[in-house]
Amino acid sequence: MSDSDERKGGQLKVTERAQTGGPGPHNQMVGQKANTFGPSAKRLIARMRPERSKALAVVGLTVLSVGLSAVGPRVLGHATDLIFGGFVSAKLPAGITKAEAIAGLRAKGQDKVADMLSSMDIVPGQGVDFDAVAQILLVVLAIYLFSSLLSWLAGYLLNDVVQAMIRRMRGDIEDKVHRLPLDYFDRQPRGELLSRVTNDIDNISQSLQQTMSQLLTSVLTIISVLAMMIWISPLLALVAVLSVPVSMFVAALVMKRSQGRFIQQWRSTGRLNSHVEEAFSGHTLVKVFGRQEESEHAFARENQALFEASFGAQFVSGLIMPIMMFVGNLNYVVVAVIGALRVSSGALSLGEVQAFIQYTRQFTQPLSQVASMANLLQSGVASAERVFELLDAPEESLDPSDEGAVVSRGRGEVRFDHVRFSYDPNRPLITDLSLVAEPGHTVAIVGPTGAGKTTLVNLVMRFYELDGGQITLDGVDISQMPRAQLRGQTGMVLQDTWLFEGSIRDNIAYGDPNATDEQILAAAQATFVDRFVHSLPEGYDTRLDEEGSNLSAGERQLITIARAFLSDPALLILDEATSAVDTRTELLLQHAMAALRTDRTSFVIAHRLSTIRDADLILVMEEGSIVEQGNHETLLAAEGAYARLYQSQFTAPIS
């Protein structure tokens, strides 16, 4: 098995690990410590700043909608007073005044009824004024209809605000991924990274969509309803407000306990996704080595951990709603009792108490809604923290300015000058390496696993930065070249072929998006792709899946070689490009690579020494150092490390 890099979907995966001088254990997680709720929530809201005009419109529409809803019960209470007053006045003798009716009741010892009538607008002997009641009901209907319309408009604009923010966040993450250094992906399991980019972003979107409008409406409702309650009765308002500190204390206590559980829930989701991605991508190996049971146990363990974390988070946050409802019902009972006493004393009318009870429900309901939204808010902010950890991860060093950079294809001279590099400062890998790859020459790199062969070409591509020394391409220090320009002059063919879902033509054209059909065909013919394409029903338009399963391994590799050929690089890197194919296919690939190496500098990493006999320069590496260099004949004659490697491959074992 060779040391190889594979580029998949814009991400790089390095298979060279601790034993090979790689960058450390792959299961190390990044950003284990969670941030606090407040700063993360503020940062999330701050990302909506570009839509602040629409956000202000949402606030304005919501204020009007809530204000109208708050006025409705007060107007409806007047209709209640008209109806109740009409029934009472119908039972009084006609032709007398209200004062005479009250005096008569007091003379009979009915002081409480007299007190109640004193606060009512009645005409003795006159029944219910249904016309006035109908007019009030129509006004109430218009108020609620207009309030609903404004609420719908606010929700529509809020949806636009949230989705625009999520779209920018996805774009920021995509840009961030391309700015991250390769060692970030070495430490971060791909399933965990994908979970942050997909699951966490979706969770943020859903949480904001479901909570922001309701949260704003609830807060404004509390303010407007409180104002109306104070207007009706300061005493009853004081009684209603006494429940707020209790509610807030309960909500804060539960939210504090649930925050950590939601963080754990989404971390468990990331670990489960990582395991699933690993098991699916390595499904064949799991079957071959009979590790299904172990894989199932690992899945069951991670699935159980996710279940426990999710259950704990939902259970704790779910306690808020029942507790808030209990507090609200107690408050409702107290207000109803005190209100009835105030009506009997004539301090309030029945309509005012009825409106106040409605306001009490409107007052406690948003408090309960805010509490019930706590689990969504906690979950959304927990996901936001994980996304922010990715966005805050250290990036690659900045590229120098493009000014003065050579854009045209160079000669391809590569020079290593006292290069030092290590993945781990405590474990030196390359300590003092110097070599020159002449333009147009083929440089083969051989050596045991872990010698640093793949590391050498990774340094040429600036996947990692040097600890010391320098590497130059055509006399220019690559650290002073923009990475895009450096890699634009470099072509890579890896052991693991990477094809995307599309036609064979599209996969070849990936090397040069501006290539014409004639150039694509020429590249295919030069690399022997054209020989097997004509046997396919749809030729170059044959669709491939992302694994290229409808082609053989050799055919897939020929397509990757044609892709590199089309890009016409000054520098070519072949990393064990023939190790996974049979000998006959290898000969065909060697002819294709010979055409590809023509007139360009090539680095060939090889374990099969038969493939590099014609190399202009062979470097033998051990433990990050070049122990031998020369061509095939001189190295065999030296009877050193290369000769031992060669003999181990071509000398038959003694039986």
C-alpha positions in Angstrom: 0.0 0.0 0.0 1.5 3.3 -1.0 1.6 6.7 0.5 -0.9 8.6 -1.6 -3.0 11.7 -1.5 -6.5 11.7 -3.1 -8.5 14.8 -3.9 -12.2 14.2 -3.5 -14.8 16.9 -3.9 -12.2 19.7 -3.3 -10.9 18.1 -0.1 -7.7 16.3 0.4 -7.3 13.1 2.3 -3.9 12.0 3.3 -3.3 8.4 4.0 0.1 8.9 5.3 -0.3 8.8 9.1 1.7 8.5 12.3 3.6 5.5 11.2 4.6 7.2 8.0 5.5 10.5 9.4 2.0 11.7 8.9 0.3 14.5 10.9 -1.0 12.5 13.8 -4.1 10.5 14.8 -7.1 10.8 12.6 -9.7 10.5 15.3 -8.7 13.7 17.1 -11.6 16.1 17.3 -11.4 19.8 16.7 -13.1 22.3 19.0 -14.4 20.2 21.9 -15.2 23.1 24.2 -18.6 24.8 23.6 -19.0 28.5 23.7 -21.7 30.2 25.8 -25.2 30.7 24.6 -25.2 34.6 24.5 -22.2 35.4 22.4 -23.0 32.6 19.9 -26.6 33.8 19.6 -25.5 37.4 19.1 -23.0 36.4 16.4 -25.6 34.4 14.6 -28.1 37.4 14.6 -25.3 39.7 13.5 -24.9 37.7 10.3 -28.3 39.1 9.2 -26.9 42.6 9.1 -26.9 42.8 5.2 -30.7 42.3 5.4 -31.2 44.9 8.1 -33.7 46.9 6.1 -35.9 43.9 5.6 -35.4 43.0 9.3 -36.5 46.4 10.3 -39.6 46.0 8.1 -40.3 42.7 9.9 -40.1 44.5 13.2 -42.4 47.3 12.1 -45.0 45.0 10.6 -44.9 42.8 13.7 -45.3 45.8 16.0 -48.4 46.9 14.1 -49.8 43.3 14.0 -49.3 42.7 17.7 -50.6 46.2 18.6 -53.9 45.5 16.7 -54.2 42.1 18.4 -53.7 43.8 21.8 -56.5 46.3 21.0 -59.0 43.6 20.0 -59.9 42.2 23.5 -60.4 45.8 24.8 -62.9 46.6 22.0 -64.5 43.2 22.4 -65.0 43.9 26.1 -67.1 46.9 25.2 -69.4 44.6 23.3 -69.7 42.4 26.4 -70.6 45.4 28.5 -73.3 46.3 26.0 -74.8 42.8 26.0 -74.6 42.4 29.8 -75.9 45.9 30.4 -78.8 45.3 28.0 -79.9 42.2 29.9 -79.7 44.0 33.2 -81.5 47.1 32.0 -84.3 45.0 30.5 -85.1 43.8 34.0 -85.4 47.3 35.4 -88.6 49.4 35.3 -88.9 51.6 32.3 -89.3 55.3 32.7 -86.9 55.8 35.6 -83.3 57.0 35.5 -80.2 55.0 36.3 -79.8 57.0 39.6 -83.3 56.2 40.6 -82.8 52.5 39.9 -79.6 52.4 42.0 -81.3 54.3 44.9 -84.2 51.8 44.8 -81.7 48.9 45.0 -79.9 50.4 48.0 -83.3 51.0 49.7 -83.9 47.3 49.4 -80.5 46.5 50.9 -78.9 45.3 47.6 -75.8 47.5 47.9 -73.5 45.1 45.9 -75.9 45.1 42.9 -76.2 48.8 43.2 -72.4 49.2 43.2 -72.1 47.0 40.1 -74.8 49.0 38.3 -73.1 52.3 39.1 -70.1 51.3 36.9 -72.4 50.3 34.0 -73.7 52.4 31.1 -77.5 51.4 31.2 -80.9 52.8 30.4 -83.6 51.2 32.6 -86.2 49.3 30.6 -84.1 49.3 27.4 -82.8 45.9 26.1 -79.6 44.9 24.2 -78.6 47.3 21.4 -77.8 44.7 18.8 -76.9 47.2 16.2 -74.2 48.7 18.4 -73.0 45.2 19.2 -72.8 44.3 15.5 -70.8 47.4 14.7 -68.3 46.5 17.5 -68.0 42.9 16.2 -67.3 44.1 12.7 -64.6 46.4 14.0 -63.1 43.5 15.9 -63.2 41.3 12.8 -61.5 44.0 10.7 -58.8 44.5 13.4 -58.0 40.8 13.5 -58.0 40.4 9.7 -55.6 43.3 9.3 -53.4 42.0 12.1 -53.2 38.6 10.4 -52.3 40.1 7.1 -49.5 42.1 8.6 -48.3 39.0 10.5 -48.2 37.1 7.2 -46.2 39.8 5.5 -43.7 39.9 8.4 -43.3 36.1 8.1 -42.7 36.3 4.4 -40.0 38.9 4.8 -38.4 37.0 7.7 -38.2 33.9 5.6 -36.3 35.9 3.0 -34.0 37.3 5.7 -33.2 33.9 7.2 -32.7 32.1 3.9 -30.4 34.8 2.6 -28.3 34.5 5.7 -28.2 30.7 5.5 -27.2 31.0 1.8 -24.3 33.3 2.7 -23.3 31.0 5.6 -23.1 28.1 3.2 -21.0 30.2 0.8 -18.7 31.2 3.6 -18.2 27.6 4.7 -17.5 26.6 1.1 -14.9 29.4 0.8 -13.5 28.5 4.2 -13.0 24.8 3.3 -10.8 25.9 0.4 -8.7 28.1 2.7 -8.1 25.5 5.3 -4.7 23.8 5.5 -4.4 20.1 4.7 -3.6 19.3 8.4 -7.1 20.4 9.4 -8.6 17.5 7.3 -5.9 15.2 8.8 -7.4 15.9 12.3 -11.0 16.1 11.3 -13.0 13.0 10.3 -14.9 13.6 7.0 -18.2 12.5 8.5 -17.8 15.1 11.3 -17.0 17.8 8.8 -19.9 16.9 6.5 -22.2 16.9 9.6 -21.3 20.5 10.3 -21.7 21.6 6.7 -25.1 19.8 6.2 -26.9 18.8 9.4 -25.8 21.8 11.5 -26.6 24.3 8.8 -30.0 22.8 8.2 -30.7 22.8 11.9 -29.7 26.5 12.1 -32.1 27.3 9.3 -35.0 25.5 10.8 -34.4 26.8 14.3 -34.3 30.4 13.1 -37.3 30.0 10.9 -39.4 28.5 13.6 -38.3 30.7 16.5 -37.4 34.3 15.3 -40.9 35.3 14.2 -42.5 33.7 17.2 -40.0 35.1 19.6 -40.4 38.7 18.3 -44.2 38.3 18.3 -44.1 36.9 21.9 -41.9 39.7 23.2 -44.0 42.5 21.6 -47.2 40.8 22.8 -45.9 40.7 26.4 -45.1 44.5 26.2 -48.4 45.5 24.5 -50.6 43.3 26.6 -48.9 44.5 29.8 -49.6 48.1 28.8 -53.3 47.2 28.2 -53.6 45.4 31.5 -52.1 48.4 33.4 -54.6 50.6 31.6 -57.5 48.4 32.7 -56.4 47.7 36.3 -53.0 48.3 37.8 -53.8 46.0 40.7 -54.7 43.0 38.5 -51.7 43.8 36.3 -49.4 43.6 39.3 -50.9 40.2 40.2 -50.3 39.0 36.6 -46.7 40.3 36.5 -45.8 38.5 39.7 -45.7 35.2 37.7 -43.0 36.5 35.3 -40.0 36.2 37.7 -41.1 32.7 38.5 -41.4 31.8 34.9 -38.1 33.4 33.9 -36.3 31.7 36.7 -37.6 28.3 35.7 -36.8 28.9 32.0 -33.2 30.1 32.8 -32.6 27.1 35.1 -33.8 24.5 32.5 -32.0 26.2 29.6 -28.7 26.2 31.5 -29.0 22.5 32.0 -30.1 21.7 28.5 -27.4 23.7 26.6 -24.7 21.2 27.3 -26.9 18.3 26.4 -27.7 19.9 23.0 -24.0 20.4 22.3 -23.4 16.7 23.1 -26.3 15.8 20.9 -24.8 17.4 17.8 -21.3 16.0 18.6 -22.8 12.6 18.8 -24.5 13.2 15.5 -21.1 14.1 14.0 -19.5 11.0 15.3 -22.3 8.8 14.1 -22.1 10.4 10.6 -18.3 9.9 10.6 -18.8 6.2 11.4 -21.5 5.7 8.7 -19.4 7.5 6.1 -16.4 5.4 6.9 -18.4 2.1 6.9 -20.1 2.9 3.6 -16.9 4.0 1.8 -15.1 1.0 3.1 -18.0 -1.4 2.7 -16.0 -3.9 0.6 -13.2 -4.1 3.1 -15.6 -4.6 5.9 -17.1 -7.6 4.0 -13.8 -9.0 3.0 -12.3 -9.1 6.5 -15.6 -10.2 8.1 -15.9 -7.1 10.3 -19.6 -6.6 9.9 -20.3 -7.5 13.5 -17.7 -5.1 14.8 -19.0 -2.4 12.5 -22.6 -3.0 13.7 -21.4 -2.8 17.3 -19.6 0.5 16.7 -22.8 1.8 15.0 -25.0 0.6 17.8 -22.6 2.3 20.3 -22.6 5.6 18.5 -26.4 5.4 17.9 -27.0 4.7 21.5 -24.9 7.6 22.5 -26.9 9.9 20.1 -30.1 8.5 21.5 -29.1 9.2 25.1 -27.9 12.7 24.3 -31.0 13.5 22.2 -33.3 12.1 24.8 -31.6 14.0 27.6 -31.7 17.3 25.7 -35.3 16.9 24.7 -36.4 15.7 28.1 -34.8 18.6 30.0 -35.9 21.3 27.6 -39.4 19.7 27.5 -39.8 20.3 31.2 -40.2 24.1 30.5 -43.7 23.9 28.9 -45.5 22.0 31.6 -44.0 24.1 34.3 -44.9 27.3 32.5 -48.4 26.1 31.9 -48.8 25.3 35.6 -47.6 28.8 36.6 -49.9 30.4 34.0 -53.0 28.5 35.2 -52.3 29.5 38.8 -52.1 33.1 37.6 -55.3 32.8 35.7 -57.2 31.5 38.8 -55.9 34.4 41.0 -56.8 37.0 38.4 -60.3 35.5 37.9 -61.1 35.6 41.6 -59.8 39.1 42.2 -61.5 40.3 39.0 -64.9 38.9 40.2 -64.5 40.7 43.5 -63.7 44.0 41.7 -66.8 43.6 39.4 -69.0 43.0 42.4 -67.6 46.1 44.1 -68.2 48.2 41.0 -64.5 49.0 40.5 -64.5 47.2 37.1 -67.1 46.3 34.5 -67.7 42.8 33.4 -66.3 43.6 30.0 -63.1 45.0 31.5 -62.6 41.8 33.5 -63.4 39.7 30.5 -60.8 41.6 28.4 -58.3 41.4 31.3 -58.7 37.6 31.5 -58.1 37.5 27.7 -55.0 39.6 28.2 -53.9 37.3 31.0 -54.0 34.4 28.5 -52.2 36.5 25.9 -49.6 37.5 28.5 -48.9 33.9 29.8 -49.1 32.3 26.4 -46.1 34.1 24.9 -44.1 33.3 28.0 -44.9 29.7 27.5 -44.1 30.0 23.8 -40.7 31.5 24.6 -40.1 28.7 27.0 -41.2 26.0 24.5 -38.9 27.6 21.9 -35.9 27.1 24.3 -35.1 23.7 23.0 -35.1 24.9 19.4 -33.0 27.9 20.3 -30.6 25.8 22.3 -30.3 23.3 19.5 -29.9 26.0 16.8 -27.2 27.9 18.8 -25.4 24.6 19.5 -25.2 23.9 15.8 -24.1 27.5 15.2 -21.3 27.1 17.7 -20.1 24.0 15.7 -20.3 26.0 12.4 -18.4 28.9 14.0 -15.7 26.6 15.1 -15.2 25.6 11.5 -15.3 29.2 10.3 -12.8 30.2 13.0 -10.3 27.4 12.3 -6.8 28.7 11.4 -6.4 29.1 7.6 -3.5 28.7 5.2 -1.0 31.5 5.1 -2.1 34.3 2.7 -0.9 34.1 -0.9 1.4 36.8 -2.1 0.1 39.3 -4.6 -0.3 38.1 -8.2 1.7 41.1 -9.5 4.8 40.0 -11.2 3.9 36.3 -11.1 4.7 34.2 -14.1 1.5 32.8 -15.5 2.7 31.1 -18.6 4.0 27.5 -18.6 7.5 27.4 -17.2 10.5 25.1 -17.9 9.8 22.9 -14.9 13.1 23.1 -13.0 12.5 22.1 -9.3 15.2 22.8 -6.7 15.1 21.7 -3.0 17.6 23.7 -1.0 18.2 22.5 2.6 14.6 21.7 3.1 13.3 20.9 6.6 9.9 19.6 7.5 8.0 17.6 10.1 4.3 17.0 10.8 5.1 16.8 14.5 7.8 19.2 15.9 8.8 16.4 18.3 9.3 13.9 15.4 11.6 15.2 12.7 10.9 13.8 9.2 12.9 15.7 6.6 15.9 17.4 8.2 18.2 18.6 5.4 17.2 17.7 1.9 18.7 19.2 -1.3 18.2 18.1 -4.9 17.6 19.4 -8.4 15.1 18.1 -10.9 16.2 19.3 -14.3 13.6 20.5 -16.8 12.1 17.7 -18.8 13.6 15.0 -16.7 11.9 12.2 -14.9 12.7 11.9 -11.2 11.7 8.6 -9.5 11.3 8.5 -5.8 11.5 5.0 -4.1 11.8 3.7 -0.6 10.0 1.9 2.1 6.6 3.0 3.5 7.1 6.0 5.7 10.2 7.2 4.1 8.6 10.5 3.1 8.0 10.0 -0.6 4.5 11.4 -0.7 5.6 14.2 1.7 8.1 15.3 -0.8 5.5 15.9 -3.5 3.1 17.4 -1.0 5.7 20.0 -0.2 6.2 20.8 -3.9 2.4 21.4 -4.2 2.5 23.6 -1.0 -0.1 21.4 0.7 2.2 22.0 3.8 4.5 24.8 4.5 8.3 24.2 5.1 9.9 24.4 8.5 13.1 25.6 6.8 15.0 25.9 3.5 13.1 26.6 0.3 11.8 25.0 -2.9 12.0 26.9 -6.2 10.2 26.3 -9.4 12.1 27.8 -12.4 14.1 29.9 -9.9 11.0 31.3 -8.1 10.5 30.4 -4.4 7.1 28.6 -4.4 6.3 30.3 -1.1 6.2 33.6 -3.0 3.9 32.1 -5.7 0.1 32.1 -5.4 -1.0 28.6 -4.8 -3.4 28.6 -7.7 -0.6 29.6 -10.1 1.7 27.0 -8.7 -0.9 24.2 -8.9 -2.0 25.4 -12.2 1.4 24.4 -13.6 1.3 21.0 -11.9 -0.6 17.9 -12.9 -1.2 14.9 -10.5 -2.1 11.3 -11.2 -2.8 9.4 -8.0 -3.1 5.8 -7.1 -6.7 6.2 -6.1 -8.6 7.5 -9.1 -11.2 10.2 -8.6 -14.0 10.6 -11.1 -17.1 12.7 -10.6 -20.6 12.0 -11.8 -20.8 13.0 -15.4 -19.7 11.9 -18.9 -16.2 10.6 -19.8 -15.8 13.8 -21.9 -16.6 15.9 -18.8 -14.1 14.0 -16.7 -11.3 14.5 -19.2 -12.2 18.2 -19.6 -11.8 18.7 -15.9 -8.1 19.2 -16.6 -9.0 22.2 -18.8 -12.5 23.6 -18.7 -11.8 25.7 -21.8 -10.6 22.8 -23.9 -12.2 22.1 -27.3 -13.6 18.8 -28.4 -10.6 18.3 -30.6 -8.2 18.9 -27.7 -10.1 16.4 -25.5 -10.0 13.8 -28.3 -6.3 14.4 -28.8 -5.6 13.9 -25.1 -7.7 10.7 -25.1 -5.9 9.3 -28.1 -2.4 10.1 -26.7 -3.3 8.3 -23.4 -5.1 5.3 -25.0 -8.5 6.3 -23.7 -9.8 6.4 -27.2 -9.2 2.6 -27.6 -11.8 1.5 -25.1 -14.2 4.4 -25.4 -15.4 3.2 -28.8 -16.5 -0.1 -27.3 -19.0 1.8 -25.0 -22.5 2.3 -26.3 -22.5 6.1 -25.9 -18.8 6.7 -26.5 -17.4 9.8 -24.8 -20.9 10.7 -23.6 -21.1 7.6 -21.4 -22.3 8.6 -18.0 -20.1 7.7 -15.0 -21.1 7.6 -11.4 -18.8 9.1 -8.8 -17.1 5.7 -8.3 -16.7 5.0 -12.0 -18.1 1.5 -11.3 -19.0 0.9 -14.9 -15.3 1.0 -15.9 -12.3 -1.1 -14.9 -9.6 0.2 -12.6 -7.2 0.6 -15.6 -9.8 2.4 -17.7 -10.5 4.8 -14.8 -6.8 5.5 -14.4 -6.3 6.2 -18.1 -9.1 8.8 -17.9 -7.2 10.5 -15.0 -4.0 10.4 -17.1 -5.9 12.0 -20.0 -7.1 14.7 -17.7 -3.6 15.5 -16.6 -2.4 15.4 -20.2 -5.1 17.9 -21.2 -4.0 20.4 -18.5 -0.5 20.5 -20.2 1.4 21.0 -16.9 5.0 22.0 -16.6 5.4 19.7 -13.6 3.9 16.2 -13.4 3.5 14.1 -10.2 2.6 10.4 -10.6 1.9 8.8 -7.2 1.8 5.0 -7.6 -0.5 5.5 -10.6 -0.1 1.8 -11.7 0.0 -0.1 -8.4 -3.7 -1.1 -8.5 -3.8 -2.6 -12.0 -2.6 -5.9 -13.5 0.6 -6.2 -15.4 -0.9 -6.0 -18.9 -2.9 -2.9 -18.0 0.3 -1.5 -16.4 2.1 -1.7 -19.7 -0.7 0.3 -21.4 -0.6 2.8 -18.5 3.2 3.1 -18.8 2.9 4.0 -22.5 0.2 6.6 -21.6 2.4 8.0 -18.9 5.4 8.1 -21.2 3.4 10.3 -23.5 2.3 12.4 -20.6 5.9 12.8 -19.3 7.2 14.1 -22.6 8.8 17.6 -22.4 7.9 18.1 -18.8 9.5 17.5 -15.4 8.0 14.5 -13.7 8.1 13.1 -10.2 7.2 9.5 -10.0 6.6 7.7 -6.7 6.8 4.0 -7.3 6.9 0.7 -5.4 7.1 -1.3 -8.6 10.7 -0.6 -9.6 10.1 -2.0 -13.1 8.1 1.1 -13.9 11.0 3.5 -13.3 14.0 1.9 -15.0 14.1 4.6 -17.6 14.0 7.5 -15.1 16.7 10.1 -15.5 17.2 10.3 -11.8 16.2 7.8 -9.1 16.1 9.0 -5.5 16.1 6.4 -2.7 14.6 7.8 0.5 14.8 6.4 4.0 13.4 8.2 7.1 13.0 11.5 5.2 16.5 11.6 3.8 17.9 10.8 0.3 20.4 7.9 0.9 21.1 7.2 -2.8 20.6 8.9 -6.1 21.5 8.0 -9.7 20.0 6.1 -12.6 18.9 2.5 -12.6 22.3 1.0 -13.8 24.5 3.0 -11.5 22.4 2.3 -8.4 22.3 -1.4 -9.1 26.1 -1.4 -9.5 26.5 0.4 -6.2 24.8 -2.6 -4.4 23.2 -0.3 -1.8 19.7 0.4 -0.7 18.2 0.5 -4.2 19.8 -2.8 -5.1 18.3 -4.4 -2.0 14.9 -3.1 -2.9 15.3 -4.3 -6.5 16.4 -7.7 -5.5 13.6 -8.1 -2.9 11.1 -7.6 -5.8 12.7 -9.7 -8.6 14.7 -12.4 -6.8 12.6 -15.6 -6.3 12.3 -16.7 -2.7 14.3 -19.8 -1.6 11.9 -22.7 -1.0 
